[in-house]
């Protein structure tokens, strides 16, 4: 005796139900066009990846939890794989901007030097070792904005209301004037105009003990200004460093010429409003 499950009518109904299910899956996963035959788990992963990327764009940063739970979502392996045309344009604009800006501020240099010397004893410039792209060590130059005994007790992180900062130094930090000597680093190719803030090797070694992902910032050249610098304050605690890293990773992941321009415009706003940290 034949079963009802073997009847032609049932077989047709099952085929119709299967086709309807496939159409429903296509509606649920609109991003998988052209991906016929992919396992449902992969389709779900693709949908999650899209949702995570959109969430990052809404936040303007990449939460570290995304890296730890779903590394593929933010394509960690692709960090620093900046398209060649962007690298070429960045290098040309970096060199031209550093040269032009240097010539513009050159007449102000004697006044800056005089103000620093009158305000506190010590050298006008100071230099430190910093880590650049791919961990390359280079020497950074800045106008001195702190007392000469600022690190008598060893290397320390700068804070928002740091008592070690001089009066002139406080003004220079708010207007980013203390960063001007780094135009030389940009001309040399150690730095870019836009990029993550360059950190000291000893600081990075300490930070990585608490935040293993911190070295991901080294995927691109450090910069005079950046997404994190315009979006966040000085980071002095582990939580603040973690938050600032998330902004840096967002810049590295979604780097584009349009974003570079946006950061420069935000920087001009910060400088004109004396809202630097």
N, C-alpha and C positions, 0 to 999 in steps of 0.2 A: 504494500500500500504506500503510495507516494505521500511524502510529507508536504504540508502547506508551504514550508520553507524552500521546497524545490520547484514550486509552480512557476511558470513563466511570468505570471502577474507579479508574484513576489520579487522575482529577480529584477524585473523592470523597476519596481518601486524602490528596491535597494540601490539600483544604479542612480535613480533620480535623487534619492536621499544623499548618496555619495557626492553627486554633482553639486547639490545645494550646500553640503558641508564645505566643499572646496571653495565655493563662491563666498561663503561666510568667512572662511579663513582669509581669503583675499581682501575682504572688506576690513577685517581686523588688523591685517598687516599690509597696509598700502605701500610701505617702503620696499616690499620685496618683489616689485615688478621685474619680470625677467628671471626670477629665482625659482621657477617651478622645479619641484623635485627636492627642494631643500627640506631637511628634517624640521619638524615643528619647533624643536628646541632652538635651532639656529634662527628660525624666523622670530622667535620671541627675543633672542639675544639681539637681533638686529633692531627690533623695536625698542628694546631697552637702551641700546647704544644711542639711537636717535633721541630718545627722551632725555638721556643723561647730557648729551651735547646741548640740547635746547635749554636744559636746566642751567648748565654752566654759562651759557650766553646770557641768560636772564640774571644770574648772580654777578657776572663779570669776573668770575674766578672759578678755579677748579678745586672743589673740596677734596682734601687728601683721602677721605673715605672712598671716593670714586676710584682713586688709584689703588687702594688696598683691596677693595672688594671686586672691582671689575677693571683690571689693568687695560684691557683692550678698548674699553669705552673711550678713553682719552688718548689712545694710541701712543703709549709711553715710548715705544720703540721709534716713533716718528718725530719725537721732540728734537728740535734742532735741525731737522731735515728741511731747511728753508729753501724754497724754490730758487733756482739759479738767478732768475731775472730780478727777484727781490734782493738777493745778496749783492748783485751787481749795482742795482740802483742805490741800495743802502750805502755801499762803499763810496760811490761817487758823490752822493749827497752829503755823507759824513765829512769827506775831505773838503768839499766846497764850503759847507756850512761852517766847519771849524776854522777854515782860512778866513772867510769873510767876517765871521763873528770876532775872531782874534784881532783883525785889523780895526774893527769898529770899537772894541773896548780898549785897544792899546793906549789911547790918550788918557783913559781913566786909571791906568795902572799906577802911575806915580802917586795919585791921590789915595788909592787903596793901600799902597805901601806905607805912606805917611800916616794914615789913620791907624794901621796896625802897630807901627812903631811907637806912636804917641800913647796908645791905649795900654800896652803891656810890654814888658821886656821879653826879648826872645827873637828868633828868626821870623822872617816874613812868610817864608814857605816851609812846608814840611812834606816829607814823603814817606810812604809805607809800601810794603809788599802786599799785593792783592792777587787773587786768583782770577784769571780771565777764562776765555772760552776753552773748553776741554781741560781745564785745570792748569793752563799755562801761567806761570808766575811772571808778573810784571811790576814795575815801580810806578806808583800813582803820585801825582803832585796836587797839592791844594794850598790855598792861603790858610795860614794858621788862624784858627778860630777859638782855640782853647789855651789855657795857661800852659807853660812849659812843663809843669809838674803834673799834668793831667793824668799820666799813667805811671806815676811813681809806685803804685801798688800793683802794677801789671795791666795787661790789656783789658779794657772794659767796653761795654756797649754804650753808645750815646743814648741819652734819654731826652724826652721832650723838653723838660725844664732843667737841663743839665747845669749844675752849679760850676762846672769847670769851664764853661764857655765865657769868653770875655764880652764886654759890652759891644765892641765893634764886631766881634765874632757872631753875636746874636743877630745883629742886623744882616751880616753877610749870609748867614744860614737861611734867614727868612727870604732873602732875595736871590739865593743861590750863587752869590758872587764868589763865595769860597771855592766853588767848583770850576771857576774859569781856567785855572792852570791845567785842568784835565783836557783842555782843547789840544794840548800837545800830545796827550795819549791817544786822542782821536786821530790826529794827523799821522801818528806812528802806526795806527792800526791795532793798538792794544784794546781800544774801546770803540764804542759806537755812540752816536748822539742819543739814541734810544735803546734801552736794554735794562736788564736787572742791575741793581746796585752792586758794584764789586765789593766783595768781602775779603777780610784778612784770612790767611790760611789757618791760623790758630783758632779763629772764631768758627770757621766752617767745621774744623775737626771736633770742636766742642758741641756745636749745634747738631751734627750728624748723630751724636750719641742719643739725642732725644728725637730728632726728626731725620730718619734715614734717607728720605727723599730729597733732602736739601741740595745735594750735589746736582740734581736735575737742572738747576739754574745755570749750570756751566755749559749747557747745550748751545748757548749763543753768546755773543760778545756782551760784556757788561756795558752800561750806558751812563751818560750824564744825567739823564732823566728816564723815566719809565712808567709803565702802567701802575706798578705797585707804589712808586714814589708819589704819583699824583692821586692815588686812591686811598693811601694809608699813611699813618704817622710813623715816627721813628719806632722801631721794634726793639724792645728791651727785655721782654720776657719770652719764654718758649711759646706760649699761646699767641703772642703778637707776631713772633717770627713765623709761626705756622700759618697765620692768616695772611701775612705779607707774601709768603711763598706761594700761596694759592693764587694770588694776583699775578705773580711772576710766571707761573705755569700757564695761566690763561693767555698771557701775552705770547709765550713761546708756542703754545698750541695753535693759536688763531692769528699768528703774525701775518700782517698784510700791509701794503703801502697806505691803505685807507686808515688802518689802525695807527700807523706811525704818525700820520698827520693829526689824528685825533689827540694823541698823546702830546704832541708838540703844542697844539692849541691849548690843552689843559695846563701845560707847563707855563705858557705865557700868562695865562690867567692867574696861576699861583704866584709867579714872580711879580706881576703888576699889583697884585693884592697883598704882597708880602706875607703870603700864607705858607711859606716853606717851613720845614721843621728843623 
